[in-house]
Amino acid sequence: MTFPGGAELGTQVPGAPDPTEVAKGLLAQANAALAPLGPIFNTIDVIVAIFKLIKTIPDALGPPPDLSAIAQLVPDIAEKVDELLPLIPQLSVPVLVAGILDTLLFYLEGLRDQLVAIIAAQARITAAAARAAELGNV
């Protein structure tokens, strides 16, 4: 996968690669590479929303004055500005910590599921060995 400027991404899949695994690996890397652009696009969205608001002011002032067009744009601006709040360090650090904790909890849940599966497999093996011993089968 080639990015603007010529940077290329590649992925490594052990064994005989399945095309879906290769695609998943490339998309995961592309996601990580493009993630820093999110705040830039959010900032552009805010600027565009404010520009729309400024363009509607002359029409809204009259005659006759009608502020409904401005009132319709304010919630959109507020929503877009809300997306920029994580850029403030005092707000972004707790969000980062919460995301890391969520990821660790998700990892531990997966680990627990794997351990439960291993315990169940071990119990089946033990039961099969006990049944074989009862039948005199070594």
C-alpha positions as CSV (number, residue, x, y, z in Angstrom):
1,M,0.0,0.0,0.0
2,T,1.5,3.3,-1.1
3,F,0.8,6.6,0.6
4,P,1.1,10.1,-0.7
5,G,4.8,11.0,-0.8
6,G,5.9,7.4,-1.7
7,A,5.8,5.8,1.8
8,E,4.9,2.1,1.5
9,L,3.3,-0.3,4.0
10,G,3.8,-4.0,3.9
11,T,2.7,-6.8,6.2
12,Q,4.1,-10.1,7.2
13,V,1.8,-13.1,7.8
14,P,3.5,-16.3,9.0
15,G,3.1,-19.5,7.0
16,A,1.0,-19.6,3.8
17,P,-0.7,-16.2,3.8
18,D,-4.4,-16.1,3.4
19,P,-5.4,-13.0,1.4
20,T,-7.9,-11.9,4.1
21,E,-5.1,-12.0,6.7
22,V,-2.8,-9.9,4.5
23,A,-5.5,-7.4,3.9
24,K,-6.4,-7.2,7.6
25,G,-2.7,-6.6,8.4
26,L,-2.4,-3.8,5.8
27,L,-5.6,-2.1,6.9
28,A,-4.5,-2.3,10.6
29,Q,-1.2,-0.6,9.7
30,A,-3.0,2.0,7.5
31,N,-5.3,2.8,10.3
32,A,-2.4,3.4,12.7
33,A,-0.7,5.5,10.1
34,L,-3.7,7.7,9.3
35,A,-5.0,8.1,12.9
36,P,-2.9,11.3,13.5
37,L,-4.8,13.0,10.6
38,G,-8.1,12.7,12.5
39,P,-7.6,16.0,14.5
40,I,-6.6,17.8,11.3
41,F,-9.9,16.8,9.7
42,N,-11.9,17.6,12.8
43,T,-10.3,21.1,12.9
44,I,-11.2,21.6,9.2
45,D,-14.8,20.6,10.0
46,V,-15.0,23.2,12.7
47,I,-13.5,25.9,10.4
48,V,-16.0,25.0,7.7
49,A,-19.0,25.1,10.1
50,I,-17.9,28.5,11.5
51,F,-17.5,29.8,7.9
52,K,-21.1,28.6,7.1
53,L,-22.3,30.4,10.2
54,I,-20.5,33.6,9.2
55,K,-22.0,33.4,5.7
56,T,-25.6,33.2,7.1
57,I,-25.2,36.2,9.4
58,P,-26.0,38.9,6.7
59,D,-29.1,37.1,5.5
60,A,-30.2,36.5,9.1
61,L,-30.0,40.2,10.1
62,G,-32.6,41.3,7.8
63,P,-34.8,42.7,6.7
64,P,-36.8,41.2,8.4
65,P,-34.4,39.7,10.9
66,D,-34.6,35.9,11.0
67,L,-32.1,34.1,13.3
68,S,-33.5,30.6,12.6
69,A,-30.7,29.8,10.1
70,I,-28.1,30.7,12.7
71,A,-29.9,28.7,15.4
72,Q,-29.8,25.7,13.1
73,L,-26.1,25.9,12.6
74,V,-25.1,26.3,16.3
75,P,-25.7,22.7,17.3
76,D,-23.6,21.5,14.4
77,I,-20.7,23.8,15.5
78,A,-21.1,22.7,19.1
79,E,-20.9,19.0,18.0
80,K,-17.8,19.6,15.9
81,V,-16.1,21.7,18.6
82,D,-16.8,18.8,21.0
83,E,-14.8,16.5,18.8
84,L,-11.8,18.9,19.3
85,L,-11.9,18.7,23.1
86,P,-9.7,15.6,23.3
87,L,-6.9,17.7,21.9
88,I,-6.7,19.6,25.2
89,P,-4.0,17.7,27.2
90,Q,-5.9,17.9,30.4
91,L,-8.8,16.1,28.7
92,S,-6.8,13.8,26.4
93,V,-4.7,12.1,29.0
94,P,-7.7,10.7,31.0
95,V,-9.2,9.5,27.7
96,L,-6.0,7.8,26.7
97,V,-5.7,6.1,30.2
98,A,-9.3,5.0,29.9
99,G,-8.6,3.5,26.4
100,I,-5.6,1.7,27.6
101,L,-7.6,0.3,30.6
102,D,-10.4,-0.8,28.2
103,T,-7.8,-2.6,26.0
104,L,-6.2,-4.3,29.0
105,L,-9.6,-5.5,30.2
106,F,-10.5,-6.8,26.7
107,Y,-7.1,-8.6,26.6
108,L,-7.7,-10.2,30.0
109,E,-11.2,-11.2,29.0
110,G,-9.7,-13.0,25.9
111,L,-7.0,-14.6,28.1
112,R,-9.7,-15.8,30.5
113,D,-11.7,-17.3,27.6
114,Q,-8.5,-19.1,26.4
115,L,-7.8,-20.5,29.9
116,V,-11.4,-21.7,30.3
117,A,-11.0,-23.5,26.9
118,I,-7.7,-25.1,28.0
119,I,-9.2,-26.2,31.3
120,A,-12.2,-27.7,29.5
121,A,-9.9,-29.5,27.1
122,Q,-7.7,-30.8,30.0
123,A,-10.9,-32.0,31.8
124,R,-12.0,-33.9,28.6
125,I,-8.5,-35.5,28.3
126,T,-8.5,-36.4,32.0
127,A,-12.0,-38.0,31.7
128,A,-11.0,-39.9,28.6
129,A,-7.8,-41.2,30.3
130,A,-9.8,-42.2,33.4
131,R,-12.4,-44.0,31.2
132,A,-9.6,-45.8,29.3
133,A,-8.1,-46.9,32.6
134,E,-11.5,-48.2,33.7
135,L,-11.6,-50.3,30.5
136,G,-8.0,-51.5,30.9
137,N,-6.9,-49.7,27.8
138,V,-3.4,-48.2,28.2
